[in-house]
Amino acid sequence: MADGIVILTSANFDETIKSSTTPILVDFWAEWCGPCKAMNPILTEIAKEQAGKVIIAKLNVDDHGDIAQRFSVMSIPTMMLFSDGEMKKKMIGAKGKPQLLAEIAEFIPTKS
């Protein structure tokens, strides 16, 4: 875990999603993707500020294309919010921090 961000792989994806009692925001990204890189500092800030309320995770689509394909990720960055082991929300494209927080607010508990 770097900067409070969980790194997902094909090997640990299902277990991580299914076993979490905390909502998980998964960023589907790639090294060559400019907008993905622009999201990194925003996701790092959210991971720190919302620790215990939401988990931020990243999955490299080039390295783990099977997972991206399973969730029909056609463009990146794509972010998916998982809660109770299920995908609850899908967001495509880079977003600013206020917009991203507003989109996932319904899944983040107000009390820790």
Secondary structure as a PSIPRED ss2 file (coil, helix, strand):
# PSIPRED VFORMAT (PSIPRED V4.0)

   1 M C   1.000  0.000  0.000
   2 A E   0.000  0.000  1.000
   3 D C   1.000  0.000  0.000
   4 G C   1.000  0.000  0.000
   5 I E   0.000  0.000  1.000
   6 V E   0.000  0.000  1.000
   7 I E   0.000  0.000  1.000
   8 L E   0.000  0.000  1.000
   9 T C   1.000  0.000  0.000
  10 S C   1.000  0.000  0.000
  11 A C   1.000  0.000  0.000
  12 N C   1.000  0.000  0.000
  13 F H   0.000  1.000  0.000
  14 D H   0.000  1.000  0.000
  15 E H   0.000  1.000  0.000
  16 T H   0.000  1.000  0.000
  17 I H   0.000  1.000  0.000
  18 K H   0.000  1.000  0.000
  19 S H   0.000  1.000  0.000
  20 S C   1.000  0.000  0.000
  21 T C   1.000  0.000  0.000
  22 T C   1.000  0.000  0.000
  23 P C   1.000  0.000  0.000
  24 I E   0.000  0.000  1.000
  25 L E   0.000  0.000  1.000
  26 V E   0.000  0.000  1.000
  27 D E   0.000  0.000  1.000
  28 F E   0.000  0.000  1.000
  29 W E   0.000  0.000  1.000
  30 A C   1.000  0.000  0.000
  31 E C   1.000  0.000  0.000
  32 W C   1.000  0.000  0.000
  33 C C   1.000  0.000  0.000
  34 G H   0.000  1.000  0.000
  35 P H   0.000  1.000  0.000
  36 C H   0.000  1.000  0.000
  37 K H   0.000  1.000  0.000
  38 A H   0.000  1.000  0.000
  39 M H   0.000  1.000  0.000
  40 N H   0.000  1.000  0.000
  41 P H   0.000  1.000  0.000
  42 I H   0.000  1.000  0.000
  43 L H   0.000  1.000  0.000
  44 T H   0.000  1.000  0.000
  45 E H   0.000  1.000  0.000
  46 I H   0.000  1.000  0.000
  47 A H   0.000  1.000  0.000
  48 K H   0.000  1.000  0.000
  49 E H   0.000  1.000  0.000
  50 Q C   1.000  0.000  0.000
  51 A C   1.000  0.000  0.000
  52 G C   1.000  0.000  0.000
  53 K C   1.000  0.000  0.000
  54 V C   1.000  0.000  0.000
  55 I E   0.000  0.000  1.000
  56 I E   0.000  0.000  1.000
  57 A E   0.000  0.000  1.000
  58 K E   0.000  0.000  1.000
  59 L E   0.000  0.000  1.000
  60 N E   0.000  0.000  1.000
  61 V C   1.000  0.000  0.000
  62 D C   1.000  0.000  0.000
  63 D C   1.000  0.000  0.000
  64 H C   1.000  0.000  0.000
  65 G H   0.000  1.000  0.000
  66 D H   0.000  1.000  0.000
  67 I H   0.000  1.000  0.000
  68 A H   0.000  1.000  0.000
  69 Q H   0.000  1.000  0.000
  70 R H   0.000  1.000  0.000
  71 F C   1.000  0.000  0.000
  72 S C   1.000  0.000  0.000
  73 V C   1.000  0.000  0.000
  74 M C   1.000  0.000  0.000
  75 S C   1.000  0.000  0.000
  76 I C   1.000  0.000  0.000
  77 P C   1.000  0.000  0.000
  78 T E   0.000  0.000  1.000
  79 M E   0.000  0.000  1.000
  80 M E   0.000  0.000  1.000
  81 L E   0.000  0.000  1.000
  82 F E   0.000  0.000  1.000
  83 S E   0.000  0.000  1.000
  84 D C   1.000  0.000  0.000
  85 G C   1.000  0.000  0.000
  86 E E   0.000  0.000  1.000
  87 M E   0.000  0.000  1.000
  88 K E   0.000  0.000  1.000
  89 K E   0.000  0.000  1.000
  90 K E   0.000  0.000  1.000
  91 M E   0.000  0.000  1.000
  92 I E   0.000  0.000  1.000
  93 G C   1.000  0.000  0.000
  94 A C   1.000  0.000  0.000
  95 K C   1.000  0.000  0.000
  96 G C   1.000  0.000  0.000
  97 K H   0.000  1.000  0.000
  98 P H   0.000  1.000  0.000
  99 Q H   0.000  1.000  0.000
 100 L H   0.000  1.000  0.000
 101 L H   0.000  1.000  0.000
 102 A H   0.000  1.000  0.000
 103 E H   0.000  1.000  0.000
 104 I H   0.000  1.000  0.000
 105 A H   0.000  1.000  0.000
 106 E H   0.000  1.000  0.000
 107 F H   0.000  1.000  0.000
 108 I C   1.000  0.000  0.000
 109 P C   1.000  0.000  0.000
 110 T C   1.000  0.000  0.000
 111 K C   1.000  0.000  0.000
 112 S C   1.000  0.000  0.000
